[in-house]
Amino acid sequence: MIILMDLLKQTKQLCSAYGIKPIRSRGQNFLIKEEIYDKIVAASDLIKDDIVLEVGPGLGFLTAKLAKIAKRVVAVELDDKLAEILTIGLKAQKVNNVEVVNRNILDFGFLILDLNLKSAFQNLKYKIVANLPYNITSVFLRKFLSADEKPSMMVLMLQKEVAERICASAGDMSLLAVSVQFYADAGIISYVPKENFWPRPEVDSAIVKLVARSKKYEVEEKKLFQLVKIGFSARRKMLKNNLAAGFRISNMEAENRIINAGFSQNCRAQELAVEDWLKLLPYFIEKT
């Protein structure tokens, strides 16, 4: 395995040797602190039978650590050169339980079709560990959390602001927070200042842990998120105003429904947790 002594030096040497110039648009800011890699691995609660889907493995420092514990690591890397470096490095280290896939992670279907992981994915036997490019965070979360083949856990390196939005509590909720917390329990494991990356990004990061809910909410997701999206349609307005406009009813009617559901007539969308939206749902959308 790689001996991580000076990750900054190793990172620069590898990039120089292979002619790699980190691309900002792809979120290529390499993590250069071993202790943070260790925090990510620890948060993943890996056991020897785990299948890990690693997104954006980069130069493979985290990949090597994951491979020491997990049964199998599927490392998906979009960049051709980085995928080549990772493949060469793992082969040199005689690591045989890592499969490098040079594809776009957002093209999720290929993982099931090409890698014979259908059984594992369908039974929530895989985990996602990712130093996620910031520009695909929302799309990535939506795709994997709403997929039939949801992971049992995700440990993600995210932009600090996004991490805090995802893990918010009632009073500071957002559409993103509700969307994530509907599927998983979310928490921030650790903050990671921008000085821990090369090149240094403009913002700080955070390690977020998402654990799939053991008991799913019995509700039609499409209808719930229709309500939530309408509720957050104009953040500065009271919830009754947004719902009145979205459902084409009077403000008084929207207010009465909100009160009947057990909430203040003057409440705002950001004050409601996932469970509150579930209580509100039958007052605005009929069951089929």
Backbone torsions as a table, in degrees:
resi	resn	phi	psi	omega
1	MET	NA	162.4	179.3
2	ILE	-68.7	134.8	174.5
3	ILE	-92.5	111.7	-174.0
4	LEU	-88.4	92.4	-179.4
5	MET	-100.4	-59.4	178.9
6	ASP	-127.3	91.7	-174.1
7	LEU	-67.7	-32.4	178.1
8	LEU	-63.3	-45.4	-179.9
9	LYS	-64.7	-44.7	179.4
10	GLN	-62.8	-41.6	-179.3
11	THR	-62.3	-46.5	-179.7
12	LYS	-64.8	-39.7	-180.0
13	GLN	-64.4	-44.8	179.7
14	LEU	-64.9	-42.7	179.3
15	CYS	-64.0	-39.5	179.0
16	SER	-67.5	-43.1	-177.5
17	ALA	-63.9	-34.1	-176.9
18	TYR	-104.0	7.0	177.3
19	GLY	65.9	36.2	-178.4
20	ILE	-93.5	126.5	172.8
21	LYS	-115.2	110.2	-176.7
22	PRO	-49.4	132.2	-177.5
23	ILE	-101.2	116.3	-176.8
24	ARG	-59.9	-39.3	-176.7
25	SER	-64.5	-20.4	177.8
26	ARG	-100.3	7.1	178.9
27	GLY	66.4	33.6	-176.7
28	GLN	-85.5	78.3	172.5
29	ASN	-118.4	108.6	-171.1
30	PHE	-80.8	131.3	176.9
31	LEU	-72.4	130.2	-172.8
32	ILE	-123.7	23.6	178.6
33	LYS	-123.8	116.2	-176.7
34	GLU	-62.7	-38.2	-177.9
35	GLU	-62.6	-26.4	178.0
36	ILE	-76.9	-37.6	172.5
37	TYR	-57.6	-42.2	-179.8
38	ASP	-64.0	-35.8	177.5
39	LYS	-64.8	-39.3	179.3
40	ILE	-64.3	-45.6	179.6
41	VAL	-63.4	-44.3	-179.6
42	ALA	-61.7	-41.1	-179.0
43	ALA	-66.5	-22.4	-176.7
44	SER	-77.9	-11.8	177.9
45	ASP	48.8	48.3	-175.3
46	LEU	-72.5	144.2	171.2
47	ILE	-125.8	169.6	-171.0
48	LYS	-66.5	-17.6	-179.0
49	ASP	-96.5	3.1	-175.8
50	ASP	-74.1	143.3	167.7
51	ILE	-104.5	126.6	-177.1
52	VAL	-114.3	128.9	172.5
53	LEU	-99.8	108.0	179.8
54	GLU	-99.7	128.2	-178.2
55	VAL	-108.9	128.4	-179.4
56	GLY	67.7	55.6	-176.9
57	PRO	-68.9	-17.6	177.5
58	GLY	60.5	-122.3	-176.8
59	LEU	-88.0	-3.3	171.1
60	GLY	94.4	9.1	-179.9
61	PHE	-63.1	-44.9	178.0
62	LEU	-72.1	-37.0	-179.9
63	THR	-55.2	-44.2	-178.9
64	ALA	-62.5	-38.7	179.6
65	LYS	-69.9	-40.7	178.7
66	LEU	-63.7	-40.3	-177.0
67	ALA	-65.7	-24.4	178.8
68	LYS	-67.0	-25.2	-173.7
69	ILE	-111.0	-47.1	-172.2
70	ALA	-74.8	159.4	176.9
71	LYS	-70.5	-40.9	-177.2
72	ARG	-151.2	139.9	176.4
73	VAL	-122.3	125.3	173.6
74	VAL	-105.7	106.9	-175.3
75	ALA	-99.6	112.1	-176.1
76	VAL	-102.0	115.3	-176.6
77	GLU	-127.2	123.5	-178.1
78	LEU	-74.8	-38.5	-175.3
79	ASP	-72.8	126.4	-176.5
80	ASP	-60.9	-45.5	-177.0
81	LYS	-67.5	-41.4	179.7
82	LEU	-65.9	-38.1	177.2
83	ALA	-63.2	-38.5	178.6
84	GLU	-65.3	-46.0	179.5
85	ILE	-60.4	-44.7	-178.2
86	LEU	-62.6	-43.5	179.7
87	THR	-62.5	-46.1	179.9
88	ILE	-63.5	-44.8	-178.4
89	GLY	-63.2	-43.4	-179.4
90	LEU	-67.2	-37.4	178.5
91	LYS	-65.2	-40.9	179.6
92	ALA	-64.5	-32.7	-179.6
93	GLN	-86.3	-1.6	-179.7
94	LYS	60.5	39.2	175.1
95	VAL	-88.6	117.6	-173.5
96	ASN	-113.1	8.5	179.7
97	ASN	-113.8	23.0	177.5
98	VAL	-121.7	130.8	176.1
99	GLU	-113.4	117.7	179.8
100	VAL	-90.1	126.2	-179.1
101	VAL	-118.6	115.9	-178.1
102	ASN	-90.9	75.4	-176.9
103	ARG	-145.1	174.2	175.9
104	ASN	-87.0	122.6	-176.9
105	ILE	-61.8	-24.8	-178.9
106	LEU	-72.2	-13.6	173.0
107	ASP	-89.5	68.1	-167.2
108	PHE	-65.0	-30.4	-174.5
109	GLY	-56.9	-31.9	-175.7
110	PHE	-64.6	-26.8	-178.2
111	LEU	-63.4	-38.6	179.9
112	ILE	-74.8	-43.9	-174.4
113	LEU	-74.1	-42.9	-172.0
114	ASP	-89.9	-27.0	-170.3
115	LEU	-108.7	6.6	176.4
116	ASN	54.9	44.6	-179.4
117	LEU	-109.8	13.4	-173.9
118	LYS	-56.2	-45.6	-178.1
119	SER	-62.2	-46.1	-179.4
120	ALA	-63.9	-43.2	-177.8
121	PHE	-66.2	-40.6	-177.1
122	GLN	-69.8	-24.0	-177.2
123	ASN	-105.9	20.3	176.9
124	LEU	53.6	41.7	-178.0
125	LYS	-100.8	7.3	180.0
126	TYR	-118.9	156.4	179.2
127	LYS	-122.3	151.3	176.3
128	ILE	-109.0	130.2	173.2
129	VAL	-126.5	126.9	-173.0
130	ALA	-153.1	137.6	165.5
131	ASN	-95.3	82.5	-163.7
132	LEU	-75.5	129.7	172.8
133	PRO	-57.8	129.7	-172.9
134	TYR	-61.7	-29.2	-174.5
135	ASN	-74.8	-7.8	178.4
136	ILE	-118.0	8.8	-173.5
137	THR	-55.4	-53.3	-175.4
138	SER	-63.5	-45.0	-179.6
139	VAL	-65.0	-42.0	-179.7
140	PHE	-60.7	-49.3	-178.8
141	LEU	-62.0	-44.6	-179.5
142	ARG	-62.0	-41.4	-176.2
143	LYS	-66.8	-45.8	-175.0
144	PHE	-82.2	-35.0	-179.3
145	LEU	-72.1	-29.9	-178.7
146	SER	-96.0	-1.8	-179.1
147	ALA	-71.6	155.2	174.7
148	ASP	-65.4	-33.2	-178.4
149	GLU	-98.9	70.2	-178.1
150	LYS	-76.9	145.2	174.2
151	PRO	-73.3	157.1	177.0
152	SER	-76.6	-22.9	-178.1
153	MET	-158.1	148.7	170.4
154	MET	-129.4	134.5	170.1
155	VAL	-120.8	113.7	-169.1
156	LEU	-125.7	139.9	169.1
157	MET	-92.2	117.1	-175.7
158	LEU	-128.5	163.9	172.1
159	GLN	-59.0	136.6	-175.2
160	LYS	-52.4	-46.3	-177.8
161	GLU	-62.0	-42.0	179.3
162	VAL	-67.0	-41.1	178.8
163	ALA	-59.7	-43.2	-179.5
164	GLU	-68.8	-34.2	176.6
165	ARG	-66.2	-42.7	-179.1
166	ILE	-63.2	-38.8	-173.6
167	CYS	-96.2	12.5	-177.2
168	ALA	-63.7	158.3	175.8
169	SER	-113.1	173.2	-178.3
170	ALA	-52.2	130.2	-175.0
171	GLY	116.1	-31.2	179.7
172	ASP	-128.9	22.8	-177.0
173	MET	-70.8	160.5	177.1
174	SER	-141.6	172.5	176.5
175	LEU	-59.5	-39.8	178.9
176	LEU	-63.2	-43.9	-179.0
177	ALA	-62.1	-45.6	178.8
178	VAL	-63.1	-42.0	-178.1
179	SER	-62.8	-38.9	180.0
180	VAL	-78.6	-46.5	-174.7
181	GLN	-71.5	-15.2	173.0
182	PHE	-64.3	-34.7	-175.9
183	TYR	-98.8	-25.4	-171.3
184	ALA	-149.9	154.9	170.4
185	ASP	-82.5	130.7	-172.9
186	ALA	-120.3	139.6	177.5
187	GLY	-154.4	149.6	176.9
188	ILE	-88.8	124.2	179.9
189	ILE	-83.2	-43.4	-176.2
190	SER	-164.9	148.6	173.2
191	TYR	-91.0	145.1	-177.4
192	VAL	-128.1	103.0	179.9
193	PRO	-60.5	153.5	-175.7
194	LYS	-62.8	-19.5	179.3
195	GLU	-66.1	-12.3	-178.3
196	ASN	-88.5	9.4	-179.9
197	PHE	-125.0	155.3	171.2
198	TRP	-136.8	130.3	-11.7
199	PRO	-60.7	156.2	-177.6
200	ARG	-71.4	123.2	177.7
201	PRO	-74.3	175.3	-178.5
202	GLU	-85.1	-13.7	-175.6
203	VAL	-129.6	159.8	174.6
204	ASP	-80.0	164.8	-178.7
205	SER	-123.7	178.1	176.1
206	ALA	-153.3	148.6	175.3
207	ILE	-92.7	123.0	-177.9
208	VAL	-115.4	138.0	177.7
209	LYS	-114.2	124.2	178.0
210	LEU	-116.7	119.8	-179.4
211	VAL	-113.2	122.7	-178.5
212	ALA	-56.1	137.2	-179.7
213	ARG	-63.7	132.2	179.6
214	SER	-69.6	-30.8	178.1
215	LYS	-119.2	115.8	-177.4
216	LYS	-78.3	149.8	175.5
217	TYR	-72.6	132.2	179.3
218	GLU	-87.3	86.8	-176.2
219	VAL	-157.3	154.2	175.9
220	GLU	-77.9	110.9	-173.9
221	GLU	-58.5	-41.6	-177.2
222	LYS	-59.2	-43.0	-179.0
223	LYS	-71.2	-39.1	179.0
224	LEU	-61.1	-47.4	-176.6
225	PHE	-74.3	-20.8	170.7
226	GLN	-63.3	-44.9	178.6
227	LEU	-64.3	-46.2	-177.3
228	VAL	-63.7	-43.1	179.6
229	LYS	-62.1	-40.5	177.1
230	ILE	-65.8	-40.7	-179.7
231	GLY	-61.4	-33.2	-179.5
232	PHE	-97.7	9.8	-173.7
233	SER	-61.1	-31.8	175.5
234	ALA	-138.0	97.6	-168.7
235	ARG	-59.3	-34.3	-175.4
236	ARG	-78.3	-13.1	-178.9
237	LYS	-89.0	156.5	174.7
238	MET	-66.1	153.7	-177.2
239	LEU	-57.7	-40.4	-177.6
240	LYS	-61.3	-34.2	179.4
241	ASN	-68.9	-43.5	178.7
242	ASN	-64.4	-43.7	-178.6
243	LEU	-70.0	-35.7	177.2
244	ALA	-62.2	-45.4	-179.8
245	ALA	-67.5	-43.9	-176.5
246	GLY	-68.2	-35.5	-178.4
247	PHE	-101.8	4.9	176.6
248	ARG	55.0	51.3	174.6
249	ILE	-126.4	169.4	-179.6
250	SER	-72.9	158.0	177.0
251	ASN	-60.8	-36.3	179.7
252	MET	-65.5	-41.7	178.7
253	GLU	-64.6	-43.6	178.1
254	ALA	-62.7	-41.2	179.0
255	GLU	-62.0	-45.0	179.9
256	ASN	-62.1	-40.5	180.0
257	ARG	-66.0	-39.9	178.8
258	ILE	-63.6	-43.9	179.2
259	ILE	-64.2	-43.3	179.8
260	ASN	-63.3	-27.2	178.0
261	ALA	-79.6	-9.7	176.3
262	GLY	103.2	17.8	-177.4
263	PHE	-118.3	161.8	178.9
264	SER	-67.4	143.2	179.3
265	GLN	-64.1	-20.2	-177.5
266	ASN	-104.9	14.2	-177.6
267	CYS	-69.2	158.7	178.0
268	ARG	-118.7	159.7	-174.8
269	ALA	-56.5	-38.6	-176.3
270	GLN	-67.9	-10.9	179.8
271	GLU	-85.8	-10.4	-174.5
272	LEU	-99.2	128.7	173.3
273	ALA	-82.8	175.4	-178.9
274	VAL	-56.0	-45.8	-178.7
275	GLU	-60.4	-32.6	179.2
276	ASP	-68.3	-39.8	177.4
277	TRP	-64.0	-35.4	178.2
278	LEU	-65.2	-37.5	177.1
279	LYS	-67.6	-35.3	-176.4
280	LEU	-77.1	-28.1	-172.1
281	LEU	-52.2	-50.6	-176.5
282	PRO	-67.1	-13.4	179.1
283	TYR	-84.4	-10.6	-178.6
284	PHE	-125.0	-27.6	-178.4
285	ILE	-128.9	121.5	-179.1
286	GLU	-72.9	148.7	176.8
287	LYS	-77.3	148.7	179.2
288	THR	-102.2	NA	NA
